[in-house]
Amino acid sequence: MRFATRLVAGTLLVLILAVAVLLLAAERSLRRDLVGDIERSLEAEAGLIREALSPDSAEWGAGVRRLAEHNGRRITIVDATGRVRADSDFPPGPLPAIESHLERPEIRAALAGRTGVATRRSETVGRTLLYVAVPGGPGAIRVAASLSQVDEIVRRAEGAVAGAAVLALLVGAVLALIAGRSIARPLTGITTAARAIAAGSPPRFPRSGIPDIDALVQALRQMHRQLADRFEELRREQAETAALVESMVEGVIAADERGHTVTANPAARRLLGYDQLDALPDLAELFRAKAAREVVDAVLAGAPVQDREVELDGRSVLLNARPLPAGGAVLVMHDLTELRRLEAIRRDFVANVSHELKTPLTSISGYAETLLSLPPDPDMARGFLQTILGNARRMQRLVDDLLDLSRIEAGRWQPSRATVDVAAVARESWGELAARPDVKQVEFAVEVQPGAEKICADLDALRQVLTNLMENSLRHTPAGGHIACLARREGGGTAITIRDDGAGITREHLPRIFERFYRADASRSREEGGTGLGLAIVKHMVEAHGGRVSAESERGRGTTVTCWFPDA
């Protein structure tokens, strides 16, 4: 029920109760006053009748009838024994048998010397009468009057009061309706403003002119400002937290007290193989690995889990889980796959470097100890010293290659691009190799197609790339073989290919030949002096230019390595 309706209904109820009380009180008061007036009038009339009563009892009947005709009263004369001696309501003649009036209260009072008053229904005349008896005559003189006049006066008064009450009710209802609407309108505006605040919309606060309601509006307006400030602060903190979680490299998953997944950042979705818009299952059903499910069961049971490493679809993941105070849990996943791979690479690198250095060091140490222990023979000593020098140079090349590779991988080297003549650099690189005394008789050719004469690249890097590739081809190409450097335009860049017809590489080794220290034929490469880092350096240098490297080979049919350099 609306406020205005309640106010009108309440006002009408109060008015109705007030009118009912007023009518009841007025009716009783008016009836009491009217009956009092009639009672005093009857007492006075009874006194007059007592004074005018004839000494002859035979005339009492005619006298009371005559008086009753003038004043409209019922007059009764009763002797001391209670017998009715005359009654104005009976016709002339002998009175019929009337019961004794000795037990009538007003008669007893009058016979006792007092004025007696009583109201009752007369069995004789069949209506309600007011009786007043005074002592006098043979015993008591009683005058009675009907109360129908009193009832009529009371009914007219009640009708007038009821009409006034209805008018008052109508006026009160109209005033209450006006007052209710004047109060309900700002209250409705306050309700609308409160709903707008709850919905996050700009509220419109009403003005009523009523001090109490205006104070409420002012308090609501202040509350809205405070809530807006707090919501803005919460939104800012939530945005910061969301941005922090979204940008984390660790996967973060949050679940509520029922185990439903409510938050998963992009890193977690990538680790679990879900797209950004995919719905995630409950936390208990999110993992297939047994170890991960054990972590989830533990944290949902309220136990924290610290640094538990598990395998998820071939990836090594470190799990940390914490239960939330209000129920639910937060799970943080750190992908250790790359770290484990790097650790394996580091171990392999240390082992490979140690192995690569061990061979020349052993050779140097052995020949040096031989020189110290044997008598000095110039020819033998010269041969030993040449061996020691060769192994020292081999160690130097290994260290230089390691430094170059480390510098490139650490990003401390960037190519200084310039326009380079491909054919000139290729011939220069081959000339340095061909000048070595141990180089076998191998035919070398350069073929440059139109448009591929010049490339934009780092001159020293291109020279090192071609030198490493040619040296690798020389190492695997027997005497009488052929090595060629080919250049051609290809897909917005220039492809430079080093091709030989040497021993070649089996297919299973091709994917790994650009790894550090990887050798398809380790014993033969070491015998020929390779460091195992040349192709790795080639790959990193070409990729630093934005290019790519590929290799094709077949056992016994030679090898082709292609380096593609994009146009600047």
C-alpha positions as CSV (number, residue, x, y, z in Angstrom):
1,M,0.0,0.0,0.0
2,R,1.3,3.4,-1.0
3,F,2.2,6.0,1.6
4,A,-0.6,8.4,0.5
5,T,-3.1,5.6,0.7
6,R,-1.9,4.6,4.1
7,L,-2.1,8.2,5.3
8,V,-5.6,8.7,4.0
9,A,-6.8,5.4,5.4
10,G,-5.2,6.2,8.8
11,T,-6.7,9.6,8.9
12,L,-10.2,8.3,8.0
13,L,-9.8,5.6,10.7
14,V,-8.8,8.1,13.3
15,L,-11.7,10.4,12.3
16,I,-14.2,7.5,12.3
17,L,-13.1,6.5,15.8
18,A,-13.3,10.1,17.0
19,V,-16.7,10.5,15.5
20,A,-17.9,7.2,17.1
21,V,-16.6,8.3,20.5
22,L,-18.1,11.7,20.0
23,L,-21.5,10.3,19.0
24,L,-21.5,7.9,22.0
25,A,-20.5,10.6,24.4
26,A,-23.0,13.1,23.0
27,E,-25.8,10.6,23.0
28,R,-25.2,9.7,26.6
29,S,-24.7,13.3,27.7
30,L,-27.8,14.6,25.8
31,R,-30.0,11.7,27.0
32,R,-28.8,12.2,30.6
33,D,-29.5,15.9,30.5
34,L,-32.9,15.5,28.8
35,V,-34.0,12.8,31.3
36,G,-32.8,15.0,34.1
37,D,-34.9,17.9,32.9
38,I,-38.0,15.7,32.5
39,E,-37.3,14.2,35.9
40,R,-37.3,17.6,37.6
41,S,-40.4,18.7,35.6
42,L,-42.2,15.5,36.7
43,E,-41.2,16.1,40.3
44,A,-42.5,19.7,40.2
45,E,-45.8,18.5,38.6
46,A,-46.2,15.8,41.2
47,G,-45.8,18.5,43.9
48,L,-48.5,20.6,42.3
49,I,-50.8,17.6,42.0
50,R,-50.2,16.9,45.7
51,E,-51.3,20.4,46.6
52,A,-54.3,20.4,44.3
53,L,-55.5,17.0,45.3
54,S,-59.2,17.0,46.5
55,P,-59.9,15.8,50.0
56,D,-62.7,13.6,48.5
57,S,-61.2,10.4,47.2
58,A,-64.1,9.9,44.8
59,E,-62.9,12.9,42.7
60,W,-59.4,11.7,42.5
61,G,-60.0,9.7,39.2
62,A,-61.7,12.5,37.4
63,G,-59.1,15.0,38.7
64,V,-56.1,13.0,37.5
65,R,-57.6,12.4,34.1
66,R,-58.3,16.1,33.7
67,L,-54.8,17.0,34.7
68,A,-53.4,14.4,32.4
69,E,-55.3,15.8,29.5
70,H,-53.6,19.2,30.0
71,N,-49.9,18.0,30.5
72,G,-50.0,14.7,28.7
73,R,-48.6,12.8,31.7
74,R,-49.7,9.6,33.4
75,I,-50.8,10.3,36.9
76,T,-51.2,7.6,39.5
77,I,-52.3,7.9,43.2
78,V,-51.2,5.0,45.4
79,D,-52.2,4.6,49.1
80,A,-49.8,3.4,51.8
81,T,-50.7,-0.2,51.2
82,G,-49.6,0.0,47.5
83,R,-53.1,-0.1,46.1
84,V,-53.8,2.1,43.2
85,R,-56.5,4.6,44.1
86,A,-56.6,6.5,40.8
87,D,-54.8,6.3,37.4
88,S,-55.2,8.8,34.5
89,D,-54.8,6.0,31.9
90,F,-58.0,4.2,32.9
91,P,-61.5,5.4,31.9
92,P,-64.0,6.7,34.4
93,G,-65.6,4.1,36.5
94,P,-64.4,1.5,38.9
95,L,-60.7,0.6,38.5
96,P,-59.9,-2.8,37.3
97,A,-57.8,-5.2,39.4
98,I,-54.3,-3.7,39.4
99,E,-51.5,-5.4,41.1
100,S,-50.0,-3.9,44.2
101,H,-47.5,-1.1,43.5
102,L,-45.8,-1.6,46.9
103,E,-42.8,-3.2,45.3
104,R,-42.3,-0.4,42.8
105,P,-39.0,1.3,43.7
106,E,-40.3,4.8,43.2
107,I,-43.4,4.0,45.4
108,R,-41.2,2.5,48.1
109,A,-39.1,5.6,48.1
110,A,-42.1,7.9,48.2
111,L,-43.8,6.0,51.0
112,A,-40.5,6.3,52.8
113,G,-40.7,10.0,52.5
114,R,-38.3,10.6,49.7
115,T,-38.8,11.4,46.0
116,G,-38.6,8.1,44.0
117,V,-37.4,7.9,40.4
118,A,-37.5,4.8,38.1
119,T,-37.5,4.0,34.4
120,R,-39.1,0.9,33.1
121,R,-41.5,-0.5,30.6
122,S,-45.1,-0.3,31.8
123,E,-46.9,-3.6,31.6
124,T,-50.1,-1.6,31.9
125,V,-49.7,0.8,29.0
126,G,-47.1,-1.2,27.1
127,R,-44.3,1.5,26.7
128,T,-41.2,2.7,28.5
129,L,-42.0,5.5,31.1
130,L,-40.0,7.6,33.5
131,Y,-41.7,7.5,36.9
132,V,-41.3,10.1,39.6
133,A,-43.2,9.6,42.9
134,V,-43.4,12.0,45.8
135,P,-45.0,11.4,49.2
136,G,-48.5,12.9,49.4
137,G,-52.3,12.2,49.4
138,P,-53.1,8.8,50.7
139,G,-49.5,7.6,50.4
140,A,-47.7,8.6,47.2
141,I,-48.4,10.6,44.0
142,R,-46.6,9.4,40.9
143,V,-46.3,11.2,37.6
144,A,-45.0,9.3,34.6
145,A,-43.9,10.6,31.2
146,S,-43.0,8.7,28.0
147,L,-39.3,8.8,26.9
148,S,-40.1,8.6,23.2
149,Q,-39.7,12.4,23.0
150,V,-36.2,12.0,24.5
151,D,-35.4,9.3,21.9
152,E,-36.6,11.5,19.1
153,I,-34.5,14.5,20.3
154,V,-31.5,12.2,20.7
155,R,-32.0,10.7,17.2
156,R,-32.2,14.2,15.6
157,A,-29.1,15.3,17.5
158,E,-27.3,12.1,16.4
159,G,-28.3,12.7,12.8
160,A,-26.9,16.3,12.9
161,V,-23.7,15.1,14.5
162,A,-23.4,12.2,11.9
163,G,-23.9,14.6,9.0
164,A,-21.2,16.9,10.5
165,A,-19.0,13.8,11.0
166,V,-19.4,12.7,7.3
167,L,-18.5,16.2,6.2
168,A,-15.5,16.2,8.5
169,L,-14.5,12.8,7.2
170,L,-14.7,14.0,3.6
171,V,-12.7,17.2,4.4
172,G,-10.2,15.1,6.4
173,A,-9.8,12.6,3.6
174,V,-9.2,15.4,1.1
175,L,-6.7,17.1,3.3
176,A,-5.0,13.8,4.2
177,L,-4.8,13.0,0.5
178,I,-3.2,16.3,-0.3
179,A,-0.8,16.0,2.6
180,G,0.0,12.4,1.7
181,R,0.8,13.3,-1.9
182,S,2.9,16.3,-0.8
183,I,4.9,13.9,1.4
184,A,4.8,10.9,-0.8
185,R,6.1,12.8,-3.9
186,P,9.5,13.5,-2.4
187,L,9.6,10.1,-0.8
188,T,9.0,8.6,-4.3
189,G,11.8,10.8,-5.6
190,I,14.1,9.6,-2.8
191,T,13.2,6.0,-3.7
192,T,14.0,6.6,-7.4
193,A,17.3,8.2,-6.4
194,A,18.2,5.3,-4.1
195,R,17.4,2.8,-7.0
196,A,19.6,4.9,-9.3
197,I,22.4,4.8,-6.8
198,A,22.0,1.0,-6.5
199,A,22.1,0.7,-10.4
200,G,25.1,3.0,-10.7
201,S,23.2,5.7,-12.6
202,P,23.3,9.4,-11.7
203,P,20.5,10.1,-9.2
204,R,18.1,13.0,-9.1
205,F,17.3,14.2,-5.6
206,P,13.9,15.9,-5.0
207,R,13.1,19.1,-3.1
208,S,10.1,18.9,-0.9
209,G,10.2,22.0,1.3
210,I,9.6,19.7,4.3
211,P,12.6,20.1,6.7
212,D,12.7,16.5,7.8
213,I,12.5,15.1,4.3
214,D,15.1,17.7,3.1
215,A,17.4,16.6,5.8
216,L,17.0,13.0,4.6
217,V,17.7,14.1,1.0
218,Q,20.8,15.9,2.2
219,A,22.0,12.8,4.1
220,L,21.3,10.6,1.0
221,R,23.1,13.0,-1.3
222,Q,26.2,12.9,1.1
223,M,26.0,9.2,1.2
224,H,25.9,9.0,-2.6
225,R,29.1,11.2,-2.8
226,Q,30.9,9.0,-0.3
227,L,29.8,5.8,-2.0
228,A,30.8,7.2,-5.4
229,D,34.3,8.0,-4.0
230,R,34.6,4.6,-2.4
231,F,33.3,2.8,-5.5
232,E,35.8,4.8,-7.6
233,E,38.6,3.8,-5.3
234,L,37.5,0.2,-5.3
235,R,37.2,0.2,-9.2
236,R,40.7,1.7,-9.4
237,E,42.1,-0.9,-7.0
238,Q,40.2,-3.7,-8.9
239,A,41.5,-2.4,-12.2
240,E,45.1,-2.3,-10.8
241,T,44.7,-5.8,-9.4
242,A,43.2,-7.1,-12.6
243,A,45.9,-5.5,-14.7
244,L,48.6,-7.0,-12.4
245,V,47.1,-10.5,-12.6
246,E,46.5,-10.2,-16.3
247,S,50.1,-9.2,-16.9
248,M,51.7,-11.9,-14.7
249,V,53.7,-14.5,-16.4
250,E,52.6,-17.0,-13.8
251,G,49.2,-18.5,-14.2
252,V,46.6,-17.5,-11.6
253,I,43.4,-19.4,-11.0
254,A,40.8,-18.4,-8.3
255,A,37.8,-20.6,-7.2
256,D,34.9,-19.8,-4.9
257,E,33.8,-21.7,-1.8
258,R,31.9,-24.2,-4.0
259,G,35.0,-24.9,-6.2
260,H,33.7,-23.0,-9.2
261,T,36.5,-21.4,-11.2
262,V,35.8,-17.6,-11.2
263,T,39.1,-16.1,-12.4
264,A,41.9,-17.4,-14.7
265,N,44.4,-15.0,-16.2
266,P,45.8,-15.4,-19.8
267,A,48.9,-17.2,-18.6
268,A,46.8,-19.9,-16.8
269,R,44.6,-20.3,-19.9
270,R,47.7,-20.8,-22.1
271,L,49.2,-23.4,-19.7
272,L,45.9,-25.3,-19.6
273,G,45.1,-25.0,-23.4
274,Y,42.0,-22.8,-23.1
275,D,41.1,-19.8,-25.2
276,Q,40.3,-16.5,-23.6
277,L,36.5,-16.9,-24.1
278,D,36.3,-20.6,-23.2
279,A,34.4,-21.5,-20.1
280,L,36.5,-23.2,-17.5
281,P,35.3,-26.2,-15.5
282,D,35.3,-26.4,-11.8
283,L,38.7,-26.4,-10.1
284,A,38.5,-30.1,-9.1
285,E,38.0,-31.0,-12.8
286,L,40.5,-28.6,-14.3
287,F,43.5,-30.9,-14.2
288,R,44.0,-34.4,-15.7
289,A,47.4,-35.1,-14.0
290,K,47.1,-36.9,-10.7
291,A,49.7,-34.8,-8.9
292,A,47.8,-31.6,-9.9
293,R,44.5,-33.1,-8.7
294,E,46.1,-33.9,-5.4
295,V,47.1,-30.3,-5.0
296,V,43.6,-29.1,-5.8
297,D,42.0,-31.6,-3.3
298,A,44.4,-30.4,-0.6
299,V,43.8,-26.7,-1.0
300,L,40.0,-27.2,-1.2
301,A,40.2,-29.1,2.0
302,G,41.9,-26.0,3.6
303,A,45.6,-27.0,3.4
304,P,48.1,-24.7,1.7
305,V,50.5,-26.3,-0.9
306,Q,53.9,-24.9,-1.4
307,D,56.3,-25.4,-4.4
308,R,54.8,-28.7,-5.8
309,E,56.3,-29.4,-9.3
310,V,54.0,-31.4,-11.6
311,E,54.0,-32.4,-15.3
312,L,51.1,-31.0,-17.3
313,D,50.9,-32.1,-21.0
314,G,54.7,-32.4,-21.3
315,R,55.4,-29.1,-19.4
316,S,57.0,-28.8,-16.0
317,V,54.8,-26.6,-13.8
318,L,55.4,-25.4,-10.2
319,L,52.2,-25.2,-8.2
320,N,51.5,-23.0,-5.2
321,A,48.0,-23.0,-3.7
322,R,46.4,-21.1,-0.8
323,P,42.9,-21.4,0.7
324,L,41.0,-18.2,1.0
325,P,39.6,-17.0,4.4
326,A,36.0,-16.8,3.1
327,G,36.2,-20.1,1.3
328,G,37.6,-21.1,-2.1
329,A,41.3,-21.1,-3.1
330,V,43.9,-19.4,-5.3
331,L,46.2,-21.5,-7.4
332,V,49.5,-20.0,-8.9
333,M,51.2,-21.9,-11.7
334,H,54.8,-21.1,-12.8
335,D,55.9,-22.7,-16.0
336,L,59.4,-24.1,-15.5
337,T,59.6,-25.8,-18.9
338,E,61.9,-23.2,-20.4
339,L,63.9,-22.9,-17.2
340,R,64.4,-26.7,-17.1
341,R,65.3,-26.6,-20.8
342,L,67.9,-23.9,-20.2
343,E,69.3,-25.8,-17.2
344,A,69.6,-28.8,-19.5
345,I,71.3,-26.7,-22.1
346,R,73.6,-25.2,-19.5
347,R,74.6,-28.7,-18.2
348,D,75.1,-29.9,-21.8
349,F,77.0,-26.7,-22.6
350,V,79.3,-27.1,-19.6
351,A,79.8,-30.8,-20.4
352,N,80.5,-30.1,-24.1
353,V,82.9,-27.2,-23.4
354,S,84.7,-29.3,-20.8
355,H,84.9,-32.1,-23.3
356,E,86.0,-29.9,-26.2
357,L,88.7,-28.3,-24.0
358,K,89.8,-31.6,-22.5
359,T,91.1,-33.0,-25.8
360,P,93.5,-30.2,-26.7
361,L,94.5,-29.7,-23.1
362,T,95.3,-33.4,-22.8
363,S,97.3,-33.2,-26.0
364,I,99.1,-30.1,-24.9
365,S,99.9,-31.5,-21.5
366,G,101.0,-34.8,-23.0
367,Y,103.4,-33.4,-25.5
368,A,104.7,-30.8,-23.0
369,E,105.5,-33.6,-20.5
370,T,107.2,-35.6,-23.2
371,L,109.4,-32.7,-24.2
372,L,110.4,-32.3,-20.6
373,S,111.1,-35.9,-20.0
374,L,113.0,-36.9,-23.3
375,P,116.4,-35.7,-24.4
376,P,116.1,-32.7,-26.7
377,D,115.8,-33.8,-30.3
378,P,115.3,-30.7,-32.5
379,D,113.1,-32.5,-35.1
380,M,110.9,-34.3,-32.6
381,A,110.7,-31.2,-30.4
382,R,109.6,-29.1,-33.4
383,G,106.9,-31.6,-34.2
384,F,105.7,-31.7,-30.6
385,L,105.7,-27.9,-30.5
386,Q,103.7,-27.7,-33.7
387,T,101.1,-30.1,-32.2
388,I,101.0,-28.0,-29.0
389,L,100.5,-24.8,-31.1
390,G,97.8,-26.4,-33.2
391,N,95.8,-27.4,-30.1
392,A,96.3,-24.0,-28.5
393,R,94.9,-22.4,-31.6
394,R,92.0,-24.8,-31.6
395,M,91.3,-23.8,-28.0
396,Q,91.6,-20.2,-29.0
397,R,89.1,-20.7,-31.8
398,L,86.7,-22.4,-29.4
399,V,87.0,-19.6,-26.9
400,D,86.5,-17.0,-29.6
401,D,83.5,-18.8,-31.0
402,L,82.0,-19.1,-27.4
403,L,82.5,-15.4,-26.8
404,D,80.9,-14.5,-30.2
405,L,77.9,-16.8,-29.5
406,S,77.5,-15.5,-26.0
407,R,77.6,-11.9,-27.2
408,I,75.0,-12.5,-29.9
409,E,72.6,-14.5,-27.7
410,A,72.9,-11.8,-24.9
411,G,71.8,-9.2,-27.4
412,R,75.0,-7.2,-27.0
413,W,75.7,-7.4,-30.7
414,Q,73.5,-5.7,-33.4
415,P,74.4,-5.8,-37.1
416,S,75.7,-2.6,-38.6
417,R,74.0,-2.7,-42.0
418,A,75.7,-1.5,-45.2
419,T,75.5,-2.3,-48.9
420,V,77.7,-5.4,-49.4
421,D,78.9,-7.0,-52.6
422,V,78.0,-10.7,-52.2
423,A,80.5,-12.1,-54.8
424,A,83.4,-10.1,-53.4
425,V,82.8,-11.2,-49.8
426,A,82.4,-14.8,-50.9
427,R,85.7,-14.8,-52.8
428,E,87.4,-13.0,-50.0
429,S,86.2,-15.6,-47.4
430,W,87.2,-18.5,-49.7
431,G,90.6,-16.9,-50.3
432,E,91.4,-16.9,-46.6
433,L,90.5,-20.6,-46.4
434,A,92.2,-21.6,-49.6
435,A,95.5,-20.1,-48.3
436,R,95.8,-22.6,-45.6
437,P,98.4,-25.2,-46.3
438,D,96.2,-28.1,-45.2
439,V,93.3,-27.2,-47.5
440,K,92.6,-30.0,-50.0
441,Q,92.2,-29.4,-53.7
442,V,88.6,-28.4,-53.9
443,E,87.0,-26.5,-56.7
444,F,85.1,-23.3,-55.7
445,A,82.6,-21.3,-57.7
446,V,80.5,-18.2,-57.2
447,E,77.2,-17.7,-59.0
448,V,75.2,-14.5,-58.5
449,Q,71.8,-14.1,-60.3
450,P,70.7,-10.7,-61.5
451,G,69.3,-8.5,-58.7
452,A,71.2,-10.4,-56.0
453,E,74.6,-8.7,-56.4
454,K,74.2,-6.5,-53.4
455,I,72.6,-7.0,-50.0
456,C,72.1,-4.8,-47.0
457,A,73.9,-6.6,-44.2
458,D,76.8,-6.3,-41.6
459,L,80.0,-6.9,-43.6
460,D,81.9,-8.6,-40.8
461,A,78.9,-10.8,-40.0
462,L,78.4,-11.8,-43.6
463,R,82.1,-12.6,-43.9
464,Q,81.9,-14.8,-40.7
465,V,78.7,-16.5,-41.9
466,L,80.2,-17.4,-45.3
467,T,83.6,-18.4,-43.7
468,N,81.9,-20.8,-41.2
469,L,79.7,-22.4,-43.9
470,M,82.6,-22.8,-46.3
471,E,84.9,-24.1,-43.6
472,N,82.2,-26.6,-42.6
473,S,81.9,-27.7,-46.3
474,L,85.6,-28.0,-46.6
475,R,85.7,-30.2,-43.6
476,H,83.3,-32.7,-45.1
477,T,84.2,-32.4,-48.8
478,P,87.0,-34.8,-50.1
479,A,89.8,-33.8,-52.5
480,G,88.4,-33.1,-56.0
481,G,85.1,-32.0,-54.7
482,H,83.1,-28.9,-55.5
483,I,81.9,-26.0,-53.3
484,A,79.7,-23.3,-54.7
485,C,78.3,-20.0,-53.4
486,L,75.0,-19.1,-55.0
487,A,73.0,-15.9,-54.6
488,R,69.4,-15.2,-55.9
489,R,66.4,-13.1,-55.2
490,E,63.7,-14.7,-53.1
491,G,60.6,-13.4,-51.5
492,G,61.6,-9.8,-50.7
493,G,65.1,-10.6,-49.9
494,T,68.3,-12.4,-51.0
495,A,69.1,-16.0,-50.5
496,I,72.8,-17.0,-50.3
497,T,73.5,-20.7,-50.6
498,I,76.7,-22.7,-49.8
499,R,76.5,-26.0,-51.6
500,D,79.0,-28.9,-51.6
501,D,79.1,-32.5,-52.8
502,G,80.7,-33.9,-49.7
503,A,79.7,-36.6,-47.3
504,G,76.4,-35.2,-46.5
505,I,74.2,-35.6,-43.4
506,T,71.5,-38.1,-42.7
507,R,68.0,-36.9,-42.3
508,E,67.7,-37.6,-38.6
509,H,70.6,-35.2,-37.9
510,L,69.4,-32.3,-40.0
511,P,67.0,-30.7,-37.4
512,R,69.8,-30.4,-34.9
513,I,72.9,-29.3,-36.9
514,F,72.4,-25.6,-35.8
515,E,72.6,-26.5,-32.1
516,R,75.8,-25.8,-30.2
517,F,78.4,-28.6,-30.1
518,Y,76.1,-30.9,-32.1
519,R,77.9,-33.1,-34.6
520,A,76.5,-35.6,-37.0
521,D,79.9,-37.4,-36.9
522,A,81.6,-36.2,-33.7
523,S,84.8,-38.2,-34.0
524,R,85.5,-37.1,-37.5
525,S,84.7,-33.4,-36.7
526,R,87.1,-33.4,-33.8
527,E,89.8,-35.0,-35.9
528,E,89.3,-32.2,-38.5
529,G,89.4,-29.4,-35.9
530,G,85.8,-28.2,-35.7
531,T,84.5,-26.4,-32.6
532,G,80.9,-27.5,-33.0
533,L,79.8,-23.8,-32.8
534,G,80.1,-22.6,-36.4
535,L,76.5,-23.4,-37.5
536,A,75.1,-22.0,-34.3
537,I,76.9,-18.7,-34.9
538,V,75.6,-18.7,-38.4
539,K,72.0,-19.2,-37.3
540,H,72.1,-16.4,-34.7
541,M,73.8,-13.9,-37.0
542,V,71.4,-14.4,-39.8
543,E,68.4,-14.2,-37.5
544,A,69.8,-11.0,-36.0
545,H,69.4,-9.5,-39.5
546,G,65.7,-10.7,-39.5
547,G,66.5,-13.6,-41.8
548,R,66.4,-17.4,-41.5
549,V,68.6,-20.4,-42.2
550,S,67.7,-23.8,-43.6
551,A,69.7,-26.9,-44.6
552,E,69.1,-29.7,-47.0
553,S,71.3,-32.8,-47.2
554,E,71.4,-36.5,-48.0
555,R,74.1,-38.9,-47.0
556,G,76.7,-39.2,-49.7
557,R,75.2,-36.5,-51.9
558,G,76.4,-33.3,-50.2
559,T,74.9,-30.5,-48.2
560,T,73.1,-27.3,-49.1
561,V,72.8,-24.5,-46.5
562,T,70.7,-21.4,-47.4
563,C,70.8,-18.1,-45.5
564,W,68.0,-15.6,-46.4
565,F,68.6,-11.9,-45.7
566,P,65.6,-9.6,-46.0
567,D,65.8,-6.3,-47.8
568,A,66.4,-3.4,-45.5
